Amino acid sequence: MNCYRKYDHNITNIPHLRVEAWAPAKHYLGKVYPVLQEQGVIRIAPFANRLAMDVPSHIQLLRCITNYRALKFSAPITALAHKLVNRMIERSSMTGGKYVSVHLRFEEDMVAFSCCLYDGGDAEKFEMHSFREKEWKGKFKGKDLDFTAGRNRIDGKCPLTPLEVGMMLRGMGFDSNTSIYLASGKIYKGEQHLAPLLKMFPLLYSKESLATSDELAPFQGYSSRLAALDYTVCLFSEVFATTHGGNFPHFLMGHRRFLFNGHAKTIKPDKRMLVGLLENMTISWKDFKDDMEAMLLESDRKGMMIPRVRKFNRKNSIYTFPLPECDCLHAR
């Protein structure tokens, strides 16, 4: 609280400390810790969890307390986020108030950066090339993007389309009465790409459809604040489906493991296998459904896994796998 008052409730006033990537523990002890002692709070950038797996269990427990007890979203974010959660519950009456959340990474920048090709032909290629040059000038120069697109697709590295997400969920047994919350930025060619998903799941919602324009106005133009709204609605969903990786789903999976006593309740599809099935023009719906149900069971099994931890050789991220270190917090 003293730190909170010292910086006048404004985190932009917190001292900014740069730390080189892959800095060893002695650097943090020698350069970072003295400043922290003096100031009480610091911001380290660029952020990296270099030391996340290299500290004793009692320090990991401190990180658990920080992540899941001490750190909270600001009051305006929390207030609107919980309104959205309640509205999702109200709109999920046919499933007992339970809903599925999907983190969909099919924004224009994600599609462009992935170098994947979809169904837009030469016009899409030109559009994506222009976008890449505008946003990341020269970064992709000299690359055989057609080859890269094909390779990425086979390797499961392409963002799933809304249609592919819908096929996956229907194959796993979710029917048209399932309420879906879509956590996403502005979808690339949204009207076109969302149409088949909406047809499969008419009870499809987002923060834009659940909140009024006045409620969202203070958050517009602040991507992190909008993401915080999505994060909270996803956190309290019965099932969370991640489609493309990144910090958002990794942190969320860990938070859900903590919240649900070790079970992430998360669908993390095998995208290489999924792509192979989606591109199999001879597969029957029954066979596809059998494979999707098996994939769901595997996601459920992995969602309950707790990594083995031996002293300092923890191989899994504490953010994705907060247990067993965080387990004792449930008893407090």
VOBA-1610 file (N, C-alpha, C; in pm, whole numbers, padded with zeros to 5 digits, always signed):
BEGIN
Met+00082-00120+00000Met+00000+00000+00000Met+00086+00126+00000Asn+00202+00121+00070Asn+00291+00237+00071Asn+00340+00268-00070Cys+00374+00161-00146Cys+00419+00180-00285Cys+00306+00240-00368Tyr+00184+00191-00342Tyr+00067+00238-00417Tyr+00048+00388-00396Arg+00063+00432-00271Arg+00047+00575-00241Arg+00164+00655-00296Lys+00285+00599-00285Lys+00406+00669-00328Lys+00398+00709-00474Tyr+00342+00621-00557Tyr+00336+00649-00700Tyr+00199+00701-00743Asp+00123+00748-00645Asp-00002+00819-00675Asp-00096+00735-00761His-00106+00606-00729His-00198+00515-00799His-00167+00506-00949Asn-00049+00547-00991Asn-00018+00552-01134Asn+00107+00470-01161Ile+00089+00354-01225Ile+00204+00265-01246Ile+00302+00320-01348Thr+00263+00422-01424Thr+00357+00480-01520Thr+00471+00551-01449Asn+00453+00582-01320Asn+00559+00648-01244Asn+00659+00550-01183Ile+00634+00422-01196Ile+00722+00321-01138Ile+00854+00318-01215Pro+00968+00312-01146Pro+01099+00309-01214Pro+01109+00194-01314His+01162+00225-01430His+01174+00130-01541His+01318+00079-01545Leu+01336-00052-01537Leu+01470-00110-01534Leu+01485-00209-01649Arg+01585-00188-01732Arg+01609-00279-01844Arg+01703-00390-01800Val+01671-00511-01841Val+01754-00628-01809Val+01783-00702-01938Glu+01909-00734-01960Glu+01947-00805-02082Glu+01884-00944-02084Ala+01850-00989-02204Ala+01796-01124-02218Ala+01898-01226-02169Trp+01847-01329-02103Trp+01930-01439-02052Trp+02030-01394-01946Ala+02000-01283-01879Ala+02087-01241-01769Ala+02082-01346-01658Pro+02197-01379-01597Pro+02200-01481-01492Pro+02143-01427-01361Ala+02124-01517-01266Ala+02067-01480-01137Ala+02152-01374-01066Lys+02285-01383-01082Lys+02373-01288-01012Lys+02350-01144-01060His+02308-01128-01186His+02277-00994-01238His+02157-00937-01164Tyr+02054-01018-01145Tyr+01935-00972-01073Tyr+01969-00937-00928Leu+02055-01020-00867Leu+02092-00995-00728Leu+02179-00870-00715Gly+02270-00851-00812Gly+02364-00739-00803Gly+02310-00607-00854Lys+02229-00610-00959Lys+02183-00487-01024Lys+02036-00453-00998Val+01953-00555-00993Val+01809-00533-00982Val+01764-00524-00836Tyr+01811-00616-00755Tyr+01765-00623-00617Tyr+01793-00495-00537Pro+01911-00432-00550Pro+01933-00308-00475Pro+01834-00197-00511Val+01800-00187-00639Val+01702-00085-00682Val+01564-00119-00625Leu+01530-00246-00626Leu+01402-00289-00571Leu+01393-00257-00422Gln+01503-00281-00350Gln+01505-00249-00207Gln+01485-00099-00183Glu+01546-00020-00268Glu+01538+00125-00251Glu+01401+00180-00289Gln+01346+00132-00401Gln+01222+00189-00454Gln+01095+00118-00404Gly+01108-00008-00368Gly+00991-00083-00323Gly+00918-00155-00434Val+00924-00099-00554Val+00861-00161-00671Val+00933-00111-00795Ile+00952-00200-00893Ile+01016-00163-01020Ile+00944-00234-01133Arg+00966-00184-01253Arg+00916-00251-01373Arg+01037-00300-01452Ile+01042-00430-01479Ile+01152-00488-01556Ile+01107-00507-01699Ala+01185-00456-01793Ala+01151-00470-01934Ala+01278-00485-02016Pro+01279-00559-02123Pro+01164-00640-02168Pro+01138-00756-02074Phe+01010-00792-02057Phe+00975-00899-01964Phe+01026-01032-02017Ala+01079-01112-01928Ala+01118-01249-01962Ala+01109-01332-01835Asn+01068-01457-01849Asn+01061-01542-01730Asn+01184-01631-01723Arg+01300-01571-01751Arg+01426-01645-01754Arg+01448-01724-01625Leu+01415-01666-01511Leu+01442-01731-01382Leu+01322-01809-01330Ala+01219-01821-01411Ala+01094-01879-01361Ala+01111-02021-01308Met+01197-02100-01371Met+01213-02239-01330Met+01342-02261-01251Asp+01414-02154-01219Asp+01545-02168-01157Asp+01550-02122-01013Val+01438-02127-00944Val+01435-02082-00805Val+01370-02189-00718Pro+01397-02189-00588Pro+01341-02292-00498Pro+01189-02285-00490Ser+01131-02393-00438Ser+00985-02404-00431Ser+00921-02293-00348His+00989-02251-00239His+00926-02147-00156His+00920-02013-00229Ile+01013-01991-00324Ile+01006-01870-00406Ile+00896-01886-00511Gln+00881-02007-00563Gln+00771-02032-00656Gln+00637-02007-00587Leu+00628-02044-00460Leu+00505-02018-00385Leu+00478-01869-00376Leu+00584-01790-00358Leu+00568-01644-00354Leu+00514-01593-00487Arg+00562-01651-00596Arg+00512-01612-00728Arg+00363-01649-00741Cys+00325-01764-00685Cys+00184-01804-00687Cys+00097-01702-00615Ile+00142-01661-00496Ile+00066-01563-00419Ile+00055-01432-00497Thr+00165-01395-00563Thr+00164-01272-00644Thr+00066-01283-00760Asn+00078-01394-00837Asn-00003-01410-00957Asn-00152-01423-00928Tyr-00187-01500-00825Tyr-00327-01539-00807Tyr-00396-01474-00687Arg-00321-01403-00605Arg-00383-01337-00491Arg-00358-01185-00493Ala-00233-01146-00516Ala-00198-01004-00501Ala-00233-00921-00625Leu-00195-00969-00743Leu-00218-00893-00866Leu-00364-00902-00909Lys-00425-00788-00930Lys-00564-00784-00974Lys-00580-00678-01083Phe-00677-00701-01169Phe-00708-00599-01268Phe-00769-00478-01197Ser-00760-00363-01260Ser-00815-00241-01201Ser-00966-00254-01184Ala-01022-00171-01097Ala-01165-00179-01066Ala-01255-00165-01189Pro-01228-00070-01282Pro-01316-00060-01400Pro-01313-00186-01486Ile-01195-00247-01501Ile-01184-00371-01579Ile-01261-00483-01510Thr-01236-00499-01381Thr-01302-00606-01305Thr-01453-00592-01307Ala-01502-00470-01290Ala-01647-00447-01285Ala-01714-00487-01416Leu-01659-00441-01529Leu-01721-00474-01658Leu-01701-00622-01691Ala-01583-00676-01660Ala-01556-00816-01690Ala-01656-00908-01620His-01686-00880-01495His-01781-00965-01422His-01924-00946-01473Lys-01954-00828-01523Lys-02084-00808-01589Lys-02093-00898-01712Leu-01985-00906-01789Leu-01984-00989-01909Leu-01997-01136-01873Val-01928-01178-01766Val-01940-01317-01720Val-02085-01348-01685Asn-02149-01261-01610Asn-02289-01282-01570Asn-02382-01284-01691Arg-02352-01201-01790Arg-02436-01200-01910Arg-02419-01328-01990Met-02297-01383-01991Met-02276-01511-02058Met-02352-01622-01986Ile-02351-01619-01854Ile-02424-01720-01776Ile-02574-01710-01805Glu-02626-01588-01810Glu-02769-01567-01838Glu-02805-01620-01977Arg-02715-01605-02073Arg-02742-01648-02210Arg-02712-01796-02232Ser-02674-01865-02126Ser-02640-02008-02137Ser-02739-02093-02058Ser-02864-02052-02057Ser-02966-02121-01976Ser-02988-02265-02021Met-02970-02292-02151Met-02992-02427-02202Met-02883-02523-02160Thr-02772-02470-02108Thr-02661-02556-02061Thr-02631-02529-01914Gly-02733-02488-01840Gly-02716-02468-01697Gly-02622-02355-01660Gly-02614-02254-01745Gly-02526-02140-01718Gly-02381-02162-01756Lys-02352-02278-01815Lys-02214-02309-01854Lys-02190-02271-02000Tyr-02072-02217-02027Tyr-02040-02175-02163Tyr-01897-02212-02198Val-01869-02212-02327Val-01735-02241-02379Val-01672-02111-02426Ser-01548-02089-02391Ser-01476-01972-02442Ser-01370-02017-02542Val-01351-01939-02646Val-01254-01971-02751Val-01163-01852-02773His-01032-01875-02762His-00936-01770-02794His-00900-01786-02941Leu-00955-01700-03025Leu-00938-01710-03170Leu-00836-01608-03218Arg-00725-01656-03273Arg-00622-01566-03325Arg-00632-01559-03477Phe-00731-01488-03526Phe-00747-01475-03671Phe-00762-01328-03709Glu-00687-01243-03638Glu-00681-01102-03676Glu-00591-01086-03798Glu-00602-00973-03866Glu-00526-00950-03989Glu-00376-00961-03966Asp-00326-00905-03855Asp-00182-00911-03832Asp-00134-01053-03807Met-00216-01136-03740Met-00178-01275-03716Met-00175-01354-03846Val-00275-01332-03930Val-00280-01402-04059Val-00160-01363-04144Ala-00128-01234-04146Ala-00015-01186-04226Ala+00117-01239-04172Phe+00138-01230-04042Phe+00266-01271-03983Phe+00290-01421-03995Ser+00182-01498-03995Ser+00196-01644-04005Ser+00244-01689-04142Cys+00228-01602-04243Cys+00262-01635-04382Cys+00180-01753-04434Cys+00064-01774-04377Cys-00025-01881-04422Cys-00123-01827-04526Leu-00168-01916-04612Leu-00264-01879-04716Leu-00397-01947-04688Tyr-00505-01876-04714Tyr-00636-01932-04691Tyr-00709-01943-04825Asp-00827-01888-04837Asp-00903-01910-04961Asp-00922-01783-05043Gly-00834-01686-05023Gly-00851-01558-05091Gly-00779-01544-05223Gly-00703-01647-05264Gly-00634-01643-05392Gly-00529-01533-05403Asp-00508-01485-05526Asp-00405-01383-05551Asp-00434-01252-05480Ala-00562-01219-05467Ala-00599-01094-05398Ala-00554-01099-05252Glu-00572-01214-05188Glu-00529-01228-05049Glu-00377-01222-05039Lys-00307-01286-05133Lys-00160-01282-05132Lys-00110-01138-05139Phe-00168-01061-05231Phe-00127-00922-05247Phe-00158-00842-05121Glu-00277-00864-05066Glu-00319-00791-04946Glu-00227-00821-04829Met-00194-00949-04811Met-00107-00989-04699Met+00036-00940-04720His+00083-00942-04845His+00218-00891-04875His+00226-00742-04843Ser+00124-00668-04882Ser+00122-00523-04856Ser+00119-00496-04706Phe+00043-00576-04633Phe+00034-00557-04488Phe+00168-00587-04422Arg+00235-00695-04465Arg+00365-00730-04407Arg+00468-00622-04433Glu+00468-00568-04554Glu+00564-00462-04585Glu+00538-00336-04503Lys+00412-00309-04479Lys+00376-00191-04401Lys+00416-00208-04254Glu+00390-00326-04198Glu+00411-00348-04054Glu+00553-00395-04021Trp+00612-00477-04108Trp+00744-00536-04078Trp+00833-00526-04202Lys+00857-00406-04245Lys+00926-00379-04372Lys+01056-00460-04383Gly+01063-00542-04489Gly+01185-00616-04519Gly+01204-00745-04441Lys+01125-00770-04339Lys+01144-00888-04254Lys+01127-01019-04331Phe+01036-01019-04428Phe+01005-01142-04500Phe+01066-01144-04640Lys+01154-01049-04668Lys+01214-01039-04801Lys+01300-01161-04830Gly+01287-01214-04952Gly+01370-01326-04994Gly+01316-01462-04954Lys+01205-01467-04882Lys+01148-01594-04841Lys+01050-01645-04946Asp+01051-01776-04966Asp+00954-01839-05055Asp+00825-01857-04975Leu+00739-01757-04982Leu+00622-01756-04894Leu+00520-01864-04931Asp+00515-01903-05059Asp+00423-02012-05097Asp+00467-02142-05031Phe+00599-02168-05033Phe+00651-02288-04968Phe+00630-02279-04817Thr+00659-02161-04761Thr+00643-02141-04617Thr+00499-02165-04574Ala+00405-02115-04654Ala+00263-02132-04621Ala+00225-02279-04616Gly+00269-02355-04717Gly+00239-02498-04721Gly+00301-02573-04606Arg+00427-02540-04576Arg+00499-02605-04467Arg+00435-02573-04333Asn+00401-02447-04314Asn+00337-02405-04188Asn+00203-02475-04168Arg+00129-02489-04277Arg-00001-02555-04269Arg+00015-02700-04224Ile+00106-02771-04287Ile+00130-02912-04253Ile+00177-02927-04109Asp+00260-02832-04066Asp+00317-02838-03930Asp+00221-02787-03822Gly+00102-02745-03862Gly+00005-02698-03764Gly+00037-02562-03707Lys+00110-02479-03784Lys+00151-02348-03735Lys+00062-02233-03783Cys-00039-02266-03860Cys-00128-02161-03911Cys-00242-02135-03813Pro-00282-02009-03796Pro-00399-01981-03712Pro-00522-02054-03766Leu-00599-02114-03678Leu-00722-02180-03722Leu-00825-02077-03762Thr-00899-02106-03868Thr-01007-02017-03910Thr-01128-02040-03821Pro-01223-01946-03817Pro-01346-01970-03742Pro-01418-02097-03786Leu-01418-02125-03918Leu-01482-02247-03968Leu-01415-02371-03910Glu-01281-02372-03909Glu-01208-02488-03857Glu-01234-02507-03708Val-01243-02397-03635Val-01275-02405-03492Val-01414-02465-03472Gly-01509-02420-03554Gly-01644-02472-03546Gly-01651-02620-03576Met-01579-02664-03681Met-01575-02806-03716Met-01517-02888-03601Met-01411-02837-03541Met-01347-02906-03430Met-01445-02923-03313Leu-01511-02815-03275Leu-01601-02819-03160Leu-01723-02909-03186Arg-01779-02900-03307Arg-01893-02987-03339Arg-01850-03133-03338Gly-01731-03158-03390Gly-01679-03295-03389Gly-01658-03347-03248Met-01623-03259-03156Met-01600-03299-03017Met-01729-03318-02939Gly-01843-03283-03001Gly-01971-03309-02936Gly-02046-03188-02888Phe-01995-03069-02910Phe-02067-02947-02871Phe-02172-02916-02977Asp-02298-02903-02934Asp-02405-02884-03032Asp-02445-02737-03045Ser-02549-02712-03123Ser-02589-02574-03154Ser-02649-02501-03034Asn-02677-02573-02925Asn-02727-02508-02804Asn-02614-02459-02714Thr-02491-02484-02753Thr-02375-02443-02674Thr-02350-02293-02690Ser-02338-02225-02579Ser-02304-02082-02583Ser-02152-02068-02595Ile-02109-01987-02691Ile-01966-01968-02718Ile-01930-01822-02694Tyr-01824-01800-02615Tyr-01768-01665-02601Tyr-01641-01660-02684Leu-01634-01564-02775Leu-01520-01549-02864Leu-01428-01439-02813Ala-01309-01479-02768Ala-01208-01384-02723Ala-01115-01356-02840Ser-01121-01234-02890Ser-01045-01204-03011Ser-01039-01055-03035Gly-00943-01015-03118Gly-00944-00881-03172Gly-01035-00879-03294Lys-01016-00781-03380Lys-01098-00771-03500Lys-01061-00882-03598Ile-01156-00971-03628Ile-01132-01085-03714Ile-01107-01040-03858Tyr-01008-01100-03921Tyr-00977-01071-04061Tyr-01098-01109-04148Lys-01149-01009-04223Lys-01269-01028-04305Lys-01377-01097-04220Gly-01408-01034-04109Gly-01491-01094-04006Gly-01626-01144-04053Glu-01698-01064-04129Glu-01832-01105-04172Glu-01827-01234-04253Gln-01728-01243-04341Gln-01713-01362-04426Gln-01671-01484-04345His-01569-01467-04261His-01512-01582-04192His-01593-01627-04071Leu-01668-01536-04010Leu-01747-01575-03893Leu-01881-01638-03929Ala-01927-01618-04053Ala-02059-01668-04093Ala-02077-01818-04070Pro-01982-01904-04113Pro-02003-02048-04090Pro-01999-02087-03942Leu-01917-02019-03862Leu-01912-02048-03719Leu-02044-02009-03653Leu-02098-01895-03693Leu-02226-01849-03638Leu-02340-01942-03677Lys-02331-02000-03796Lys-02434-02094-03840Lys-02431-02221-03755Met-02310-02266-03721Met-02297-02386-03638Met-02331-02360-03492Phe-02297-02238-03446Phe-02320-02201-03306Phe-02390-02065-03301Pro-02523-02065-03311Pro-02598-01938-03312Pro-02580-01856-03184Leu-02549-01925-03073Leu-02530-01854-02945Leu-02383-01814-02931Leu-02339-01731-03026Leu-02200-01687-03033Leu-02192-01542-02986Tyr-02107-01518-02886Tyr-02099-01385-02827Tyr-01954-01338-02818Ser-01941-01208-02800Ser-01809-01145-02779Ser-01830-01027-02685Lys-01722-00965-02645Lys-01736-00847-02558Lys-01814-00737-02629Glu-01798-00730-02762Glu-01869-00626-02839Glu-02020-00650-02841Ser-02061-00777-02841Ser-02205-00805-02845Ser-02268-00809-02706Leu-02188-00832-02603Leu-02241-00840-02467Leu-02246-00704-02398Ala-02150-00618-02430Ala-02143-00487-02365Ala-02202-00379-02456Thr-02249-00272-02395Thr-02297-00158-02473Thr-02178-00076-02521Ser-02201+00007-02621Ser-02092+00092-02672Ser-02043+00188-02564Asp-02133+00233-02479Asp-02093+00322-02369Asp-02005+00249-02268Glu-02037+00123-02241Glu-01957+00045-02146Glu-01817+00019-02200Leu-01806-00003-02330Leu-01676-00033-02390Leu-01593+00091-02422Ala-01657+00206-02426Ala-01589+00329-02467Ala-01459+00356-02392Pro-01452+00341-02258Pro-01327+00371-02187Pro-01213+00275-02220Phe-01246+00161-02284Phe-01145+00060-02314Phe-01097+00065-02459Gln-01173+00133-02544Gln-01139+00137-02686Gln-01003+00204-02706Gly-00922+00143-02792Gly-00789+00196-02818Gly-00683+00144-02722Tyr-00723+00060-02627Tyr-00630+00002-02530Tyr-00639-00150-02541Ser-00554-00208-02622Ser-00565-00351-02651Ser-00548-00438-02527Ser-00460-00397-02435Ser-00438-00477-02314Ser-00560-00477-02224Arg-00629-00363-02216Arg-00750-00356-02133Arg-00861-00442-02193Leu-00873-00439-02325Leu-00973-00523-02391Leu-00939-00670-02372Ala-00809-00703-02379Ala-00766-00841-02357Ala-00795-00886-02215Ala-00786-00793-02119Ala-00816-00825-01979Ala-00963-00864-01962Leu-01051-00798-02037Leu-01193-00835-02034Leu-01210-00978-02086Asp-01147-01006-02201Asp-01154-01141-02258Asp-01098-01244-02161Tyr-00986-01210-02099Tyr-00919-01302-02007Tyr-01014-01345-01895Thr-01083-01250-01837Thr-01170-01280-01724Thr-01289-01366-01765Val-01349-01335-01880Val-01463-01415-01926Val-01418-01557-01958Cys-01300-01571-02017Cys-01246-01704-02046Cys-01213-01779-01918Leu-01163-01708-01819Leu-01122-01770-01693Leu-01236-01846-01628Phe-01357-01789-01634Phe-01470-01848-01564Phe-01560-01933-01654Ser-01514-01964-01774Ser-01592-02051-01862Ser-01578-02196-01818Glu-01676-02278-01855Glu-01668-02421-01822Glu-01555-02488-01899Val-01540-02449-02025Val-01434-02502-02111Val-01366-02386-02182Phe-01234-02392-02190Phe-01158-02291-02264Phe-01086-02360-02379Ala-01100-02307-02500Ala-01032-02363-02616Ala-00929-02264-02668Thr-00805-02310-02679Thr-00699-02226-02734Thr-00667-02275-02874Thr-00642-02184-02965Thr-00625-02223-03106Thr-00489-02191-03165His-00406-02110-03095His-00280-02072-03160His-00164-02041-03065Gly-00174-02069-02940Gly-00062-02046-02849Gly-00042-01900-02815Gly+00068-01871-02743Gly+00098-01735-02700Gly+00083-01720-02550Asn+00119-01602-02498Asn+00114-01579-02354Asn-00027-01585-02297Phe-00124-01530-02371Phe-00262-01526-02322Phe-00312-01665-02282Pro-00310-01764-02374Pro-00361-01896-02333Pro-00273-01966-02231His-00141-01943-02237His-00053-02010-02141His-00080-01961-01999Phe-00089-01831-01981Phe-00121-01778-01848Phe-00260-01822-01804Leu-00354-01821-01899Leu-00492-01856-01866Leu-00503-02003-01825Met-00432-02091-01894Met-00434-02232-01858Met-00383-02253-01716Gly-00275-02183-01681Gly-00222-02193-01546Gly-00319-02140-01442His-00381-02027-01473His-00477-01966-01380His-00597-02058-01361Arg-00641-02121-01468Arg-00754-02214-01459Arg-00714-02340-01380Arg-00591-02386-01398Arg-00544-02499-01317Arg-00551-02463-01168Phe-00507-02342-01137Phe-00512-02297-00998Phe-00656-02285-00950Leu-00741-02227-01033Leu-00880-02202-00995Leu-00959-02330-00978Phe-00933-02429-01065Phe-01010-02553-01065Phe-00933-02669-01003Asn-00851-02640-00904Asn-00781-02743-00826Asn-00700-02840-00913Gly-00630-02785-01010Gly-00538-02866-01089Gly-00584-02900-01229His-00712-02879-01259His-00766-02915-01391His-00781-02789-01475Ala-00711-02783-01588Ala-00715-02663-01672Ala-00846-02649-01748Lys-00920-02761-01765Lys-01045-02760-01841Lys-01026-02685-01973Thr-00922-02726-02043Thr-00879-02655-02165Thr-00867-02750-02282Ile-00919-02708-02397Ile-00899-02781-02522Ile-00778-02721-02593Lys-00674-02799-02604Lys-00555-02758-02677Lys-00532-02860-02788Pro-00586-02834-02907Pro-00586-02937-03011Pro-00447-02966-03067Asp-00431-03089-03112Asp-00312-03127-03189Asp-00336-03073-03330Lys-00279-02958-03360Lys-00312-02890-03485Lys-00258-02962-03608Arg-00147-03032-03595Arg-00097-03109-03710Arg-00197-03218-03746Met-00244-03287-03644Met-00343-03392-03668Met-00473-03333-03719Leu-00516-03223-03659Leu-00642-03159-03698Leu-00640-03117-03844Val-00530-03055-03887Val-00519-03010-04026Val-00526-03130-04121Gly-00458-03239-04085Gly-00463-03358-04169Gly-00604-03411-04185Leu-00680-03408-04077Leu-00818-03455-04082Leu-00907-03361-04163Leu-00887-03231-04145Leu-00969-03133-04216Leu-00943-03136-04367Glu-00822-03173-04406Glu-00788-03176-04548Glu-00810-03313-04611Asn-00857-03408-04533Asn-00888-03542-04585Asn-01027-03539-04647Met-01032-03538-04779Met-01158-03523-04850Met-01242-03651-04850Thr-01187-03763-04804Thr-01261-03889-04807Thr-01308-03935-04669Ile-01268-03863-04565Ile-01304-03905-04430Ile-01453-03887-04405Ser-01513-03982-04336Ser-01655-03972-04302Ser-01672-03885-04178Trp-01794-03832-04161Trp-01820-03751-04041Trp-01803-03835-03915Lys-01842-03962-03920Lys-01828-04050-03803Lys-01681-04065-03764Asp-01595-04090-03864Asp-01453-04106-03835Asp-01392-03976-03784Phe-01431-03865-03847Phe-01381-03734-03801Phe-01424-03710-03657Lys-01549-03740-03627Lys-01603-03719-03492Lys-01530-03807-03391Asp-01503-03932-03429Asp-01430-04022-03339Asp-01292-03965-03306Asp-01224-03913-03408Asp-01091-03856-03387Asp-01097-03730-03301Met-01201-03648-03322Met-01215-03525-03242Met-01246-03558-03096Glu-01328-03659-03074Glu-01360-03698-02936Glu-01237-03753-02866Ala-01153-03826-02941Ala-01027-03875-02884Ala-00934-03759-02851Met-00933-03657-02938Met-00850-03539-02914Met-00898-03463-02790Leu-01029-03458-02772Leu-01086-03393-02653Leu-01045-03467-02526Leu-01050-03599-02530Leu-01009-03680-02414Leu-00862-03659-02382Glu-00779-03648-02486Glu-00636-03625-02465Glu-00611-03487-02405Ser-00685-03386-02451Ser-00673-03252-02392Ser-00713-03255-02245Asp-00818-03332-02216Asp-00866-03342-02079Asp-00761-03411-01991Arg-00699-03515-02045Arg-00595-03587-01970Arg-00477-03495-01940Lys-00432-03423-02042Lys-00319-03332-02022Lys-00355-03216-01931Gly-00482-03178-01933Gly-00526-03069-01847Gly-00517-03101-01699Met-00512-03231-01666Met-00504-03273-01527Met-00362-03308-01485Met-00267-03301-01578Met-00130-03340-01547Met-00063-03239-01455Ile+00014-03289-01361Ile+00096-03205-01273Ile+00241-03245-01294Pro+00328-03152-01334Pro+00467-03187-01363Pro+00541-03233-01238Arg+00636-03322-01260Arg+00723-03363-01150Arg+00829-03255-01130Val+00851-03217-01007Val+00946-03110-00977Val+01055-03164-00887Arg+01179-03156-00934Arg+01293-03200-00854Arg+01388-03082-00837Lys+01387-03025-00719Lys+01476-02914-00685Lys+01467-02805-00790Phe+01578-02781-00865Phe+01581-02667-00957Phe+01566-02706-01104Asn+01526-02832-01132Asn+01523-02872-01272Asn+01381-02878-01328Arg+01298-02786-01283Arg+01160-02780-01333Arg+01163-02746-01482Lys+01100-02830-01565Lys+01106-02811-01709Lys+00982-02739-01764Asn+00877-02732-01685Asn+00753-02670-01733Asn+00737-02531-01676Ser+00677-02443-01753Ser+00657-02305-01709Ser+00567-02300-01586Ile+00608-02222-01488Ile+00529-02203-01367Ile+00398-02132-01399Tyr+00394-02059-01509Tyr+00273-01987-01545Tyr+00168-02080-01604Thr+00211-02180-01681Thr+00118-02277-01738Thr+00088-02390-01641Phe+00188-02426-01560Phe+00174-02535-01463Phe+00207-02483-01323Pro+00114-02413-01258Pro+00143-02354-01128Pro+00147-02455-01013Leu+00103-02577-01040Leu+00104-02681-00937Leu+00226-02771-00959Pro+00283-02829-00852Pro+00228-02842-00717Pro+00259-02724-00623Glu+00345-02631-00663Glu+00388-02527-00569Glu+00272-02443-00517Cys+00172-02418-00601Cys+00061-02331-00561Cys-00050-02406-00488Asp-00039-02538-00481Asp-00149-02619-00430Asp-00188-02583-00288Cys-00089-02551-00203Cys-00120-02526-00063Cys-00202-02398-00043Leu-00206-02310-00145Leu-00285-02187-00132Leu-00435-02217-00121His-00477-02331-00177His-00619-02366-00173His-00667-02394-00031Ala-00573-02430+00055Ala-00610-02463+00193Ala-00611-02341+00283Arg-00572-02222+00228Arg-00560-02102+00310Arg-00683-02015+00300
//
